[in-house]
């Protein structure tokens, strides 16, 4: 037998599959929810981490793709909230008139 030491090698991360495993629960568990503010915080974290060089060059493409999806989602939510705000500010007034 030969004496070899197990060493940790710097291997590239493999992305998780896009679909949930078959044994995953259908409904999210209580306390495991994310708010829009949490996602905005995540976007800020990615900004700070990338500006500080936390990601390797070969990881930047994956990080950028996730960042773009996150940014598009937050933009869509902001647009949707802006459209709902005028509707909520001007509800039909049932008590006006005669």
mmCIF file as gemmi writes it, N, C-alpha and C atoms, coordinates in Angstrom:
data_model
loop_
_atom_site.group_PDB
_atom_site.id
_atom_site.type_symbol
_atom_site.label_atom_id
_atom_site.label_alt_id
_atom_site.label_comp_id
_atom_site.label_asym_id
_atom_site.label_entity_id
_atom_site.label_seq_id
_atom_site.pdbx_PDB_ins_code
_atom_site.Cartn_x
_atom_site.Cartn_y
_atom_site.Cartn_z
_atom_site.occupancy
_atom_site.B_iso_or_equiv
_atom_site.pdbx_formal_charge
_atom_site.auth_seq_id
_atom_site.auth_asym_id
_atom_site.pdbx_PDB_model_num
ATOM 1 N N . UNK Axp A 1 ? 0.827 -1.183 0 1 0 ? 1 A 1
ATOM 2 C CA . UNK Axp A 1 ? 0 0 0 1 0 ? 1 A 1
ATOM 3 C C . UNK Axp A 1 ? 0.867 1.239 0 1 0 ? 1 A 1
ATOM 4 N N . UNK Axp A 2 ? 0.344 2.288 -0.574 1 0 ? 2 A 1
ATOM 5 C CA . UNK Axp A 2 ? 1.089 3.541 -0.567 1 0 ? 2 A 1
ATOM 6 C C . UNK Axp A 2 ? 0.397 4.519 0.369 1 0 ? 2 A 1
ATOM 7 N N . UNK Axp A 3 ? 1.206 5.318 1.014 1 0 ? 3 A 1
ATOM 8 C CA . UNK Axp A 3 ? 0.663 6.322 1.92 1 0 ? 3 A 1
ATOM 9 C C . UNK Axp A 3 ? 0.434 7.604 1.133 1 0 ? 3 A 1
ATOM 10 N N . UNK Axp A 4 ? -0.827 7.959 0.999 1 0 ? 4 A 1
ATOM 11 C CA . UNK Axp A 4 ? -1.161 9.209 0.318 1 0 ? 4 A 1
ATOM 12 C C . UNK Axp A 4 ? -2.056 10.031 1.221 1 0 ? 4 A 1
ATOM 13 N N . UNK Axp A 5 ? -1.895 11.321 1.138 1 0 ? 5 A 1
ATOM 14 C CA . UNK Axp A 5 ? -2.734 12.211 1.933 1 0 ? 5 A 1
ATOM 15 C C . UNK Axp A 5 ? -3.884 12.698 1.063 1 0 ? 5 A 1
ATOM 16 N N . UNK Axp A 6 ? -5.028 12.757 1.687 1 0 ? 6 A 1
ATOM 17 C CA . UNK Axp A 6 ? -6.17 13.329 0.984 1 0 ? 6 A 1
ATOM 18 C C . UNK Axp A 6 ? -6.026 14.848 1.018 1 0 ? 6 A 1
ATOM 19 N N . UNK Axp A 7 ? -6.058 15.439 -0.14 1 0 ? 7 A 1
ATOM 20 C CA . UNK Axp A 7 ? -5.961 16.896 -0.208 1 0 ? 7 A 1
ATOM 21 C C . UNK Axp A 7 ? -7.209 17.441 -0.873 1 0 ? 7 A 1
ATOM 22 N N . UNK Axp A 8 ? -7.549 18.635 -0.48 1 0 ? 8 A 1
ATOM 23 C CA . UNK Axp A 8 ? -8.688 19.306 -1.086 1 0 ? 8 A 1
ATOM 24 C C . UNK Axp A 8 ? -8.18 20.043 -2.3 1 0 ? 8 A 1
ATOM 25 N N . UNK Axp A 9 ? -8.748 19.727 -3.432 1 0 ? 9 A 1
ATOM 26 C CA . UNK Axp A 9 ? -8.341 20.385 -4.656 1 0 ? 9 A 1
ATOM 27 C C . UNK Axp A 9 ? -9.319 21.493 -4.974 1 0 ? 9 A 1
ATOM 28 N N . UNK Axp A 10 ? -8.823 22.541 -5.613 1 0 ? 10 A 1
ATOM 29 C CA . UNK Axp A 10 ? -9.665 23.656 -6.001 1 0 ? 10 A 1
ATOM 30 C C . UNK Axp A 10 ? -10.352 23.304 -7.31 1 0 ? 10 A 1
ATOM 31 N N . UNK Axp A 11 ? -11.551 22.74 -7.183 1 0 ? 11 A 1
ATOM 32 C CA . UNK Axp A 11 ? -12.301 22.333 -8.366 1 0 ? 11 A 1
ATOM 33 C C . UNK Axp A 11 ? -13.433 23.312 -8.604 1 0 ? 11 A 1
ATOM 34 N N . UNK Axp A 12 ? -13.813 23.506 -9.836 1 0 ? 12 A 1
ATOM 35 C CA . UNK Axp A 12 ? -14.913 24.431 -10.114 1 0 ? 12 A 1
ATOM 36 C C . UNK Axp A 12 ? -16.225 23.906 -9.547 1 0 ? 12 A 1
ATOM 37 N N . UNK Axp A 13 ? -17.044 24.83 -9.097 1 0 ? 13 A 1
ATOM 38 C CA . UNK Axp A 13 ? -18.342 24.451 -8.549 1 0 ? 13 A 1
ATOM 39 C C . UNK Axp A 13 ? -19.267 24.015 -9.672 1 0 ? 13 A 1
ATOM 40 N N . UNK Axp A 14 ? -20.056 23.003 -9.401 1 0 ? 14 A 1
ATOM 41 C CA . UNK Axp A 14 ? -21.027 22.515 -10.364 1 0 ? 14 A 1
ATOM 42 C C . UNK Axp A 14 ? -22.379 23.079 -9.946 1 0 ? 14 A 1
ATOM 43 N N . UNK Axp A 15 ? -23.083 23.671 -10.904 1 0 ? 15 A 1
ATOM 44 C CA . UNK Axp A 15 ? -24.373 24.264 -10.587 1 0 ? 15 A 1
ATOM 45 C C . UNK Axp A 15 ? -25.389 23.174 -10.261 1 0 ? 15 A 1
ATOM 46 N N . UNK Axp A 16 ? -26.28 23.497 -9.347 1 0 ? 16 A 1
ATOM 47 C CA . UNK Axp A 16 ? -27.345 22.579 -8.975 1 0 ? 16 A 1
ATOM 48 C C . UNK Axp A 16 ? -28.365 22.512 -10.104 1 0 ? 16 A 1
ATOM 49 N N . UNK Axp A 17 ? -29.077 21.414 -10.205 1 0 ? 17 A 1
ATOM 50 C CA . UNK Axp A 17 ? -30.099 21.314 -11.253 1 0 ? 17 A 1
ATOM 51 C C . UNK Axp A 17 ? -31.173 22.372 -11.045 1 0 ? 17 A 1
ATOM 52 N N . UNK Axp A 18 ? -31.783 22.796 -12.142 1 0 ? 18 A 1
ATOM 53 C CA . UNK Axp A 18 ? -32.783 23.861 -12.092 1 0 ? 18 A 1
ATOM 54 C C . UNK Axp A 18 ? -34.089 23.393 -11.472 1 0 ? 18 A 1
ATOM 55 N N . UNK Axp A 19 ? -34.346 22.105 -11.462 1 0 ? 19 A 1
ATOM 56 C CA . UNK Axp A 19 ? -35.598 21.602 -10.91 1 0 ? 19 A 1
ATOM 57 C C . UNK Axp A 19 ? -35.374 21.086 -9.499 1 0 ? 19 A 1
ATOM 58 N N . UNK Axp A 20 ? -36.426 21.128 -8.715 1 0 ? 20 A 1
ATOM 59 C CA . UNK Axp A 20 ? -36.342 20.643 -7.346 1 0 ? 20 A 1
ATOM 60 C C . UNK Axp A 20 ? -36.356 19.118 -7.347 1 0 ? 20 A 1
ATOM 61 N N . UNK Axp A 21 ? -35.707 18.51 -6.372 1 0 ? 21 A 1
ATOM 62 C CA . UNK Axp A 21 ? -35.726 17.053 -6.293 1 0 ? 21 A 1
ATOM 63 C C . UNK Axp A 21 ? -37.151 16.545 -6.053 1 0 ? 21 A 1
ATOM 64 N N . UNK Axp A 22 ? -37.392 15.305 -6.451 1 0 ? 22 A 1
ATOM 65 C CA . UNK Axp A 22 ? -38.729 14.73 -6.351 1 0 ? 22 A 1
ATOM 66 C C . UNK Axp A 22 ? -39.195 14.62 -4.905 1 0 ? 22 A 1
ATOM 67 N N . UNK Axp A 23 ? -38.262 14.462 -3.97 1 0 ? 23 A 1
ATOM 68 C CA . UNK Axp A 23 ? -38.657 14.312 -2.577 1 0 ? 23 A 1
ATOM 69 C C . UNK Axp A 23 ? -38.757 15.645 -1.842 1 0 ? 23 A 1
ATOM 70 N N . UNK Axp A 24 ? -38.608 16.763 -2.532 1 0 ? 24 A 1
ATOM 71 C CA . UNK Axp A 24 ? -38.722 18.075 -1.9 1 0 ? 24 A 1
ATOM 72 C C . UNK Axp A 24 ? -40.179 18.367 -1.577 1 0 ? 24 A 1
ATOM 73 N N . UNK Axp A 25 ? -40.435 19.049 -0.448 1 0 ? 25 A 1
ATOM 74 C CA . UNK Axp A 25 ? -41.817 19.378 -0.108 1 0 ? 25 A 1
ATOM 75 C C . UNK Axp A 25 ? -42.404 20.354 -1.116 1 0 ? 25 A 1
ATOM 76 N N . UNK Axp A 26 ? -43.7 20.217 -1.382 1 0 ? 26 A 1
ATOM 77 C CA . UNK Axp A 26 ? -44.364 21.05 -2.381 1 0 ? 26 A 1
ATOM 78 C C . UNK Axp A 26 ? -44.521 22.477 -1.89 1 0 ? 26 A 1
ATOM 79 N N . UNK Axp A 27 ? -44.839 22.664 -0.623 1 0 ? 27 A 1
ATOM 80 C CA . UNK Axp A 27 ? -45.046 24.003 -0.075 1 0 ? 27 A 1
ATOM 81 C C . UNK Axp A 27 ? -43.823 24.42 0.738 1 0 ? 27 A 1
ATOM 82 N N . UNK Axp A 28 ? -43.478 25.714 0.7 1 0 ? 28 A 1
ATOM 83 C CA . UNK Axp A 28 ? -42.346 26.162 1.505 1 0 ? 28 A 1
ATOM 84 C C . UNK Axp A 28 ? -42.663 26.042 2.992 1 0 ? 28 A 1
ATOM 85 N N . UNK Axp A 29 ? -41.639 25.802 3.764 1 0 ? 29 A 1
ATOM 86 C CA . UNK Axp A 29 ? -41.816 25.666 5.197 1 0 ? 29 A 1
ATOM 87 C C . UNK Axp A 29 ? -41.983 27.043 5.822 1 0 ? 29 A 1
ATOM 88 N N . UNK Axp A 30 ? -42.671 27.086 6.942 1 0 ? 30 A 1
ATOM 89 C CA . UNK Axp A 30 ? -42.872 28.343 7.642 1 0 ? 30 A 1
ATOM 90 C C . UNK Axp A 30 ? -41.516 28.91 8.069 1 0 ? 30 A 1
ATOM 91 N N . UNK Axp A 31 ? -41.332 30.205 7.878 1 0 ? 31 A 1
ATOM 92 C CA . UNK Axp A 31 ? -40.087 30.843 8.261 1 0 ? 31 A 1
ATOM 93 C C . UNK Axp A 31 ? -39.031 30.797 7.177 1 0 ? 31 A 1
ATOM 94 N N . UNK Axp A 32 ? -39.322 30.181 6.057 1 0 ? 32 A 1
ATOM 95 C CA . UNK Axp A 32 ? -38.344 30.065 4.977 1 0 ? 32 A 1
ATOM 96 C C . UNK Axp A 32 ? -38.733 30.963 3.803 1 0 ? 32 A 1
ATOM 97 N N . UNK Axp A 33 ? -39.265 32.136 4.096 1 0 ? 33 A 1
ATOM 98 C CA . UNK Axp A 33 ? -39.716 33.022 3.031 1 0 ? 33 A 1
ATOM 99 C C . UNK Axp A 33 ? -38.705 34.14 2.791 1 0 ? 33 A 1
ATOM 100 N N . UNK Axp A 34 ? -38.723 34.672 1.585 1 0 ? 34 A 1
ATOM 101 C CA . UNK Axp A 34 ? -37.86 35.784 1.208 1 0 ? 34 A 1
ATOM 102 C C . UNK Axp A 34 ? -38.724 36.962 0.824 1 0 ? 34 A 1
ATOM 103 N N . UNK Axp A 35 ? -38.319 38.13 1.233 1 0 ? 35 A 1
ATOM 104 C CA . UNK Axp A 35 ? -39.047 39.329 0.843 1 0 ? 35 A 1
ATOM 105 C C . UNK Axp A 35 ? -38.285 40.032 -0.279 1 0 ? 35 A 1
ATOM 106 N N . UNK Axp A 36 ? -38.929 41.004 -0.878 1 0 ? 36 A 1
ATOM 107 C CA . UNK Axp A 36 ? -38.274 41.797 -1.921 1 0 ? 36 A 1
ATOM 108 C C . UNK Axp A 36 ? -37.064 42.518 -1.33 1 0 ? 36 A 1
ATOM 109 N N . UNK Axp A 37 ? -37.168 42.948 -0.081 1 0 ? 37 A 1
ATOM 110 C CA . UNK Axp A 37 ? -36.04 43.607 0.576 1 0 ? 37 A 1
ATOM 111 C C . UNK Axp A 37 ? -34.858 42.647 0.738 1 0 ? 37 A 1
ATOM 112 N N . UNK Axp A 38 ? -35.143 41.375 1.008 1 0 ? 38 A 1
ATOM 113 C CA . UNK Axp A 38 ? -34.077 40.369 1.095 1 0 ? 38 A 1
ATOM 114 C C . UNK Axp A 38 ? -33.362 40.225 -0.249 1 0 ? 38 A 1
ATOM 115 N N . UNK Axp A 39 ? -34.139 40.214 -1.321 1 0 ? 39 A 1
ATOM 116 C CA . UNK Axp A 39 ? -33.55 40.082 -2.656 1 0 ? 39 A 1
ATOM 117 C C . UNK Axp A 39 ? -32.753 41.324 -3.041 1 0 ? 39 A 1
ATOM 118 N N . UNK Axp A 40 ? -33.216 42.506 -2.629 1 0 ? 40 A 1
ATOM 119 C CA . UNK Axp A 40 ? -32.443 43.723 -2.875 1 0 ? 40 A 1
ATOM 120 C C . UNK Axp A 40 ? -31.133 43.687 -2.093 1 0 ? 40 A 1
ATOM 121 N N . UNK Axp A 41 ? -31.191 43.148 -0.876 1 0 ? 41 A 1
ATOM 122 C CA . UNK Axp A 41 ? -29.97 42.984 -0.082 1 0 ? 41 A 1
ATOM 123 C C . UNK Axp A 41 ? -29.006 42.016 -0.746 1 0 ? 41 A 1
ATOM 124 N N . UNK Axp A 42 ? -29.529 40.955 -1.324 1 0 ? 42 A 1
ATOM 125 C CA . UNK Axp A 42 ? -28.701 39.981 -2.037 1 0 ? 42 A 1
ATOM 126 C C . UNK Axp A 42 ? -28.02 40.632 -3.239 1 0 ? 42 A 1
ATOM 127 N N . UNK Axp A 43 ? -28.747 41.48 -3.947 1 0 ? 43 A 1
ATOM 128 C CA . UNK Axp A 43 ? -28.179 42.198 -5.09 1 0 ? 43 A 1
ATOM 129 C C . UNK Axp A 43 ? -27.022 43.09 -4.625 1 0 ? 43 A 1
ATOM 130 N N . UNK Axp A 44 ? -27.211 43.761 -3.506 1 0 ? 44 A 1
ATOM 131 C CA . UNK Axp A 44 ? -26.159 44.613 -2.949 1 0 ? 44 A 1
ATOM 132 C C . UNK Axp A 44 ? -24.939 43.782 -2.542 1 0 ? 44 A 1
ATOM 133 N N . UNK Axp A 45 ? -25.185 42.626 -1.968 1 0 ? 45 A 1
ATOM 134 C CA . UNK Axp A 45 ? -24.083 41.734 -1.566 1 0 ? 45 A 1
ATOM 135 C C . UNK Axp A 45 ? -23.278 41.305 -2.786 1 0 ? 45 A 1
ATOM 136 N N . UNK Axp A 46 ? -23.961 40.959 -3.872 1 0 ? 46 A 1
ATOM 137 C CA . UNK Axp A 46 ? -23.256 40.56 -5.098 1 0 ? 46 A 1
ATOM 138 C C . UNK Axp A 46 ? -22.436 41.73 -5.63 1 0 ? 46 A 1
ATOM 139 N N . UNK Axp A 47 ? -23.008 42.947 -5.606 1 0 ? 47 A 1
ATOM 140 C CA . UNK Axp A 47 ? -22.277 44.139 -6.047 1 0 ? 47 A 1
ATOM 141 C C . UNK Axp A 47 ? -20.987 44.323 -5.246 1 0 ? 47 A 1
ATOM 142 N N . UNK Axp A 48 ? -21.111 44.267 -3.932 1 0 ? 48 A 1
ATOM 143 C CA . UNK Axp A 48 ? -19.956 44.48 -3.058 1 0 ? 48 A 1
ATOM 144 C C . UNK Axp A 48 ? -18.921 43.376 -3.249 1 0 ? 48 A 1
ATOM 145 N N . UNK Axp A 49 ? -19.383 42.126 -3.283 1 0 ? 49 A 1
ATOM 146 C CA . UNK Axp A 49 ? -18.452 41.002 -3.418 1 0 ? 49 A 1
ATOM 147 C C . UNK Axp A 49 ? -17.7 41.051 -4.742 1 0 ? 49 A 1
ATOM 148 N N . UNK Axp A 50 ? -18.396 41.407 -5.824 1 0 ? 50 A 1
ATOM 149 C CA . UNK Axp A 50 ? -17.716 41.459 -7.122 1 0 ? 50 A 1
ATOM 150 C C . UNK Axp A 50 ? -16.749 42.634 -7.191 1 0 ? 50 A 1
ATOM 151 N N . UNK Axp A 51 ? -17.109 43.758 -6.56 1 0 ? 51 A 1
ATOM 152 C CA . UNK Axp A 51 ? -16.188 44.902 -6.577 1 0 ? 51 A 1
ATOM 153 C C . UNK Axp A 51 ? -14.936 44.635 -5.744 1 0 ? 51 A 1
ATOM 154 N N . UNK Axp A 52 ? -15.029 43.728 -4.785 1 0 ? 52 A 1
ATOM 155 C CA . UNK Axp A 52 ? -13.875 43.381 -3.943 1 0 ? 52 A 1
ATOM 156 C C . UNK Axp A 52 ? -13.099 42.18 -4.481 1 0 ? 52 A 1
ATOM 157 N N . UNK Axp A 53 ? -13.511 41.658 -5.623 1 0 ? 53 A 1
ATOM 158 C CA . UNK Axp A 53 ? -12.781 40.555 -6.237 1 0 ? 53 A 1
ATOM 159 C C . UNK Axp A 53 ? -13.024 39.216 -5.581 1 0 ? 53 A 1
ATOM 160 N N . UNK Axp A 54 ? -14.208 39.006 -5.016 1 0 ? 54 A 1
ATOM 161 C CA . UNK Axp A 54 ? -14.503 37.761 -4.311 1 0 ? 54 A 1
ATOM 162 C C . UNK Axp A 54 ? -14.747 36.591 -5.255 1 0 ? 54 A 1
ATOM 163 N N . UNK Axp A 55 ? -15.025 36.877 -6.513 1 0 ? 55 A 1
ATOM 164 C CA . UNK Axp A 55 ? -15.323 35.815 -7.464 1 0 ? 55 A 1
ATOM 165 C C . UNK Axp A 55 ? -14.154 35.619 -8.407 1 0 ? 55 A 1
ATOM 166 N N . UNK Axp A 56 ? -13.891 34.358 -8.714 1 0 ? 56 A 1
ATOM 167 C CA . UNK Axp A 56 ? -12.837 34.036 -9.668 1 0 ? 56 A 1
ATOM 168 C C . UNK Axp A 56 ? -13.338 34.352 -11.071 1 0 ? 56 A 1
ATOM 169 N N . UNK Axp A 57 ? -12.418 34.604 -11.997 1 0 ? 57 A 1
ATOM 170 C CA . UNK Axp A 57 ? -12.841 34.932 -13.363 1 0 ? 57 A 1
ATOM 171 C C . UNK Axp A 57 ? -13.763 33.883 -13.987 1 0 ? 57 A 1
ATOM 172 N N . UNK Axp A 58 ? -13.511 32.618 -13.728 1 0 ? 58 A 1
ATOM 173 C CA . UNK Axp A 58 ? -14.355 31.578 -14.322 1 0 ? 58 A 1
ATOM 174 C C . UNK Axp A 58 ? -15.732 31.494 -13.661 1 0 ? 58 A 1
ATOM 175 N N . UNK Axp A 59 ? -15.924 32.173 -12.532 1 0 ? 59 A 1
ATOM 176 C CA . UNK Axp A 59 ? -17.213 32.201 -11.854 1 0 ? 59 A 1
ATOM 177 C C . UNK Axp A 59 ? -18.043 33.429 -12.227 1 0 ? 59 A 1
ATOM 178 N N . UNK Axp A 60 ? -17.401 34.418 -12.813 1 0 ? 60 A 1
ATOM 179 C CA . UNK Axp A 60 ? -18.077 35.692 -13.077 1 0 ? 60 A 1
ATOM 180 C C . UNK Axp A 60 ? -19.271 35.542 -14.027 1 0 ? 60 A 1
ATOM 181 N N . UNK Axp A 61 ? -19.19 34.649 -14.986 1 0 ? 61 A 1
ATOM 182 C CA . UNK Axp A 61 ? -20.291 34.482 -15.921 1 0 ? 61 A 1
ATOM 183 C C . UNK Axp A 61 ? -21.542 33.973 -15.2 1 0 ? 61 A 1
ATOM 184 N N . UNK Axp A 62 ? -21.384 32.985 -14.352 1 0 ? 62 A 1
ATOM 185 C CA . UNK Axp A 62 ? -22.517 32.442 -13.591 1 0 ? 62 A 1
ATOM 186 C C . UNK Axp A 62 ? -23.08 33.485 -12.64 1 0 ? 62 A 1
ATOM 187 N N . UNK Axp A 63 ? -22.2 34.196 -11.962 1 0 ? 63 A 1
ATOM 188 C CA . UNK Axp A 63 ? -22.638 35.237 -11.036 1 0 ? 63 A 1
ATOM 189 C C . UNK Axp A 63 ? -23.373 36.334 -11.806 1 0 ? 63 A 1
ATOM 190 N N . UNK Axp A 64 ? -22.856 36.706 -12.953 1 0 ? 64 A 1
ATOM 191 C CA . UNK Axp A 64 ? -23.481 37.736 -13.768 1 0 ? 64 A 1
ATOM 192 C C . UNK Axp A 64 ? -24.858 37.326 -14.269 1 0 ? 64 A 1
ATOM 193 N N . UNK Axp A 65 ? -25.018 36.072 -14.626 1 0 ? 65 A 1
ATOM 194 C CA . UNK Axp A 65 ? -26.318 35.59 -15.094 1 0 ? 65 A 1
ATOM 195 C C . UNK Axp A 65 ? -27.353 35.638 -13.97 1 0 ? 65 A 1
ATOM 196 N N . UNK Axp A 66 ? -26.959 35.197 -12.793 1 0 ? 66 A 1
ATOM 197 C CA . UNK Axp A 66 ? -27.867 35.23 -11.648 1 0 ? 66 A 1
ATOM 198 C C . UNK Axp A 66 ? -28.187 36.682 -11.285 1 0 ? 66 A 1
ATOM 199 N N . UNK Axp A 67 ? -27.171 37.533 -11.32 1 0 ? 67 A 1
ATOM 200 C CA . UNK Axp A 67 ? -27.365 38.949 -11.014 1 0 ? 67 A 1
ATOM 201 C C . UNK Axp A 67 ? -28.343 39.584 -12 1 0 ? 67 A 1
ATOM 202 N N . UNK Axp A 68 ? -28.216 39.27 -13.267 1 0 ? 68 A 1
ATOM 203 C CA . UNK Axp A 68 ? -29.112 39.821 -14.286 1 0 ? 68 A 1
ATOM 204 C C . UNK Axp A 68 ? -30.554 39.364 -14.063 1 0 ? 68 A 1
ATOM 205 N N . UNK Axp A 69 ? -30.737 38.09 -13.725 1 0 ? 69 A 1
ATOM 206 C CA . UNK Axp A 69 ? -32.079 37.584 -13.443 1 0 ? 69 A 1
ATOM 207 C C . UNK Axp A 69 ? -32.669 38.282 -12.22 1 0 ? 69 A 1
ATOM 208 N N . UNK Axp A 70 ? -31.859 38.441 -11.195 1 0 ? 70 A 1
ATOM 209 C CA . UNK Axp A 70 ? -32.299 39.098 -9.972 1 0 ? 70 A 1
ATOM 210 C C . UNK Axp A 70 ? -32.676 40.548 -10.243 1 0 ? 70 A 1
ATOM 211 N N . UNK Axp A 71 ? -31.858 41.23 -11.016 1 0 ? 71 A 1
ATOM 212 C CA . UNK Axp A 71 ? -32.109 42.628 -11.354 1 0 ? 71 A 1
ATOM 213 C C . UNK Axp A 71 ? -33.403 42.762 -12.171 1 0 ? 71 A 1
ATOM 214 N N . UNK Axp A 72 ? -33.625 41.869 -13.127 1 0 ? 72 A 1
ATOM 215 C CA . UNK Axp A 72 ? -34.841 41.895 -13.937 1 0 ? 72 A 1
ATOM 216 C C . UNK Axp A 72 ? -36.076 41.629 -13.076 1 0 ? 72 A 1
ATOM 217 N N . UNK Axp A 73 ? -35.968 40.692 -12.161 1 0 ? 73 A 1
ATOM 218 C CA . UNK Axp A 73 ? -37.09 40.381 -11.278 1 0 ? 73 A 1
ATOM 219 C C . UNK Axp A 73 ? -37.426 41.571 -10.388 1 0 ? 73 A 1
ATOM 220 N N . UNK Axp A 74 ? -36.408 42.175 -9.786 1 0 ? 74 A 1
ATOM 221 C CA . UNK Axp A 74 ? -36.647 43.32 -8.912 1 0 ? 74 A 1
ATOM 222 C C . UNK Axp A 74 ? -37.228 44.498 -9.688 1 0 ? 74 A 1
ATOM 223 N N . UNK Axp A 75 ? -36.788 44.685 -10.915 1 0 ? 75 A 1
ATOM 224 C CA . UNK Axp A 75 ? -37.333 45.743 -11.761 1 0 ? 75 A 1
ATOM 225 C C . UNK Axp A 75 ? -38.803 45.487 -12.071 1 0 ? 75 A 1
ATOM 226 N N . UNK Axp A 76 ? -39.149 44.237 -12.373 1 0 ? 76 A 1
ATOM 227 C CA . UNK Axp A 76 ? -40.538 43.885 -12.654 1 0 ? 76 A 1
ATOM 228 C C . UNK Axp A 76 ? -41.416 44.093 -11.423 1 0 ? 76 A 1
ATOM 229 N N . UNK Axp A 77 ? -40.915 43.739 -10.256 1 0 ? 77 A 1
ATOM 230 C CA . UNK Axp A 77 ? -41.668 43.931 -9.015 1 0 ? 77 A 1
ATOM 231 C C . UNK Axp A 77 ? -41.889 45.418 -8.757 1 0 ? 77 A 1
ATOM 232 N N . UNK Axp A 78 ? -40.846 46.215 -8.977 1 0 ? 78 A 1
ATOM 233 C CA . UNK Axp A 78 ? -40.951 47.657 -8.77 1 0 ? 78 A 1
ATOM 234 C C . UNK Axp A 78 ? -41.975 48.275 -9.727 1 0 ? 78 A 1
ATOM 235 N N . UNK Axp A 79 ? -41.966 47.842 -10.978 1 0 ? 79 A 1
ATOM 236 C CA . UNK Axp A 79 ? -42.934 48.33 -11.963 1 0 ? 79 A 1
ATOM 237 C C . UNK Axp A 79 ? -44.346 47.935 -11.567 1 0 ? 79 A 1
ATOM 238 N N . UNK Axp A 80 ? -44.517 46.695 -11.122 1 0 ? 80 A 1
ATOM 239 C CA . UNK Axp A 80 ? -45.831 46.213 -10.708 1 0 ? 80 A 1
ATOM 240 C C . UNK Axp A 80 ? -46.334 47 -9.497 1 0 ? 80 A 1
ATOM 241 N N . UNK Axp A 81 ? -45.454 47.277 -8.539 1 0 ? 81 A 1
ATOM 242 C CA . UNK Axp A 81 ? -45.849 48.037 -7.36 1 0 ? 81 A 1
ATOM 243 C C . UNK Axp A 81 ? -46.209 49.469 -7.735 1 0 ? 81 A 1
ATOM 244 N N . UNK Axp A 82 ? -45.504 50.055 -8.69 1 0 ? 82 A 1
ATOM 245 C CA . UNK Axp A 82 ? -45.8 51.409 -9.138 1 0 ? 82 A 1
ATOM 246 C C . UNK Axp A 82 ? -47.16 51.471 -9.828 1 0 ? 82 A 1
ATOM 247 N N . UNK Axp A 83 ? -47.526 50.429 -10.553 1 0 ? 83 A 1
ATOM 248 C CA . UNK Axp A 83 ? -48.823 50.384 -11.221 1 0 ? 83 A 1
ATOM 249 C C . UNK Axp A 83 ? -49.957 50.193 -10.217 1 0 ? 83 A 1
ATOM 250 N N . UNK Axp A 84 ? -49.693 49.458 -9.152 1 0 ? 84 A 1
ATOM 251 C CA . UNK Axp A 84 ? -50.721 49.205 -8.146 1 0 ? 84 A 1
ATOM 252 C C . UNK Axp A 84 ? -50.917 50.413 -7.233 1 0 ? 84 A 1
ATOM 253 N N . UNK Axp A 85 ? -49.893 51.223 -7.03 1 0 ? 85 A 1
ATOM 254 C CA . UNK Axp A 85 ? -49.972 52.366 -6.123 1 0 ? 85 A 1
ATOM 255 C C . UNK Axp A 85 ? -51.042 53.367 -6.546 1 0 ? 85 A 1
ATOM 256 N N . UNK Axp A 86 ? -51.133 53.793 -7.818 1 0 ? 86 A 1
ATOM 257 C CA . UNK Axp A 86 ? -52.201 54.733 -8.191 1 0 ? 86 A 1
ATOM 258 C C . UNK Axp A 86 ? -53.595 54.12 -8.036 1 0 ? 86 A 1
ATOM 259 N N . UNK Axp A 87 ? -53.722 52.841 -8.278 1 0 ? 87 A 1
ATOM 260 C CA . UNK Axp A 87 ? -55.019 52.185 -8.137 1 0 ? 87 A 1
ATOM 261 C C . UNK Axp A 87 ? -55.456 52.167 -6.678 1 0 ? 87 A 1
ATOM 262 N N . UNK Axp A 88 ? -54.523 52.007 -5.768 1 0 ? 88 A 1
ATOM 263 C CA . UNK Axp A 88 ? -54.833 51.995 -4.343 1 0 ? 88 A 1
ATOM 264 C C . UNK Axp A 88 ? -55.058 53.408 -3.82 1 0 ? 88 A 1
ATOM 265 N N . UNK Axp A 89 ? -54.403 54.399 -4.421 1 0 ? 89 A 1
ATOM 266 C CA . UNK Axp A 89 ? -54.539 55.783 -3.979 1 0 ? 89 A 1
ATOM 267 C C . UNK Axp A 89 ? -55.865 56.382 -4.399 1 0 ? 89 A 1
ATOM 268 N N . UNK Axp A 90 ? -56.481 55.878 -5.466 1 0 ? 90 A 1
ATOM 269 C CA . UNK Axp A 90 ? -57.749 56.402 -5.978 1 0 ? 90 A 1
ATOM 270 C C . UNK Axp A 90 ? -58.825 55.32 -6.005 1 0 ? 90 A 1
ATOM 271 N N . UNK Axp A 91 ? -59.19 54.767 -4.849 1 0 ? 91 A 1
ATOM 272 C CA . UNK Axp A 91 ? -60.25 53.742 -4.855 1 0 ? 91 A 1
ATOM 273 C C . UNK Axp A 91 ? -61.599 54.399 -5.129 1 0 ? 91 A 1
ATOM 274 N N . UNK Axp A 92 ? -62.523 53.625 -5.6 1 0 ? 92 A 1
ATOM 275 C CA . UNK Axp A 92 ? -63.874 54.139 -5.855 1 0 ? 92 A 1
ATOM 276 C C . UNK Axp A 92 ? -64.475 54.563 -4.52 1 0 ? 92 A 1
ATOM 277 N N . UNK Axp A 93 ? -65.043 55.752 -4.496 1 0 ? 93 A 1
ATOM 278 C CA . UNK Axp A 93 ? -65.6 56.3 -3.257 1 0 ? 93 A 1
ATOM 279 C C . UNK Axp A 93 ? -67.085 55.989 -3.172 1 0 ? 93 A 1
ATOM 280 N N . UNK Axp A 94 ? -67.475 54.974 -2.406 1 0 ? 94 A 1
ATOM 281 C CA . UNK Axp A 94 ? -68.884 54.603 -2.337 1 0 ? 94 A 1
ATOM 282 C C . UNK Axp A 94 ? -69.731 55.589 -1.538 1 0 ? 94 A 1
ATOM 283 N N . UNK Axp A 95 ? -69.12 56.417 -0.695 1 0 ? 95 A 1
ATOM 284 C CA . UNK Axp A 95 ? -69.89 57.298 0.179 1 0 ? 95 A 1
ATOM 285 C C . UNK Axp A 95 ? -70.059 58.702 -0.335 1 0 ? 95 A 1
ATOM 286 N N . UNK Axp A 96 ? -69.715 58.99 -1.587 1 0 ? 96 A 1
ATOM 287 C CA . UNK Axp A 96 ? -69.832 60.348 -2.114 1 0 ? 96 A 1
ATOM 288 C C . UNK Axp A 96 ? -71.159 60.512 -2.839 1 0 ? 96 A 1
ATOM 289 N N . UNK Axp A 97 ? -71.618 61.746 -2.892 1 0 ? 97 A 1
ATOM 290 C CA . UNK Axp A 97 ? -72.84 61.995 -3.643 1 0 ? 97 A 1
ATOM 291 C C . UNK Axp A 97 ? -74.021 62.268 -2.753 1 0 ? 97 A 1
ATOM 292 N N . UNK Axp A 98 ? -75.246 61.953 -3.207 1 0 ? 98 A 1
ATOM 293 C CA . UNK Axp A 98 ? -76.502 62.259 -2.548 1 0 ? 98 A 1
ATOM 294 C C . UNK Axp A 98 ? -76.502 61.659 -1.213 1 0 ? 98 A 1
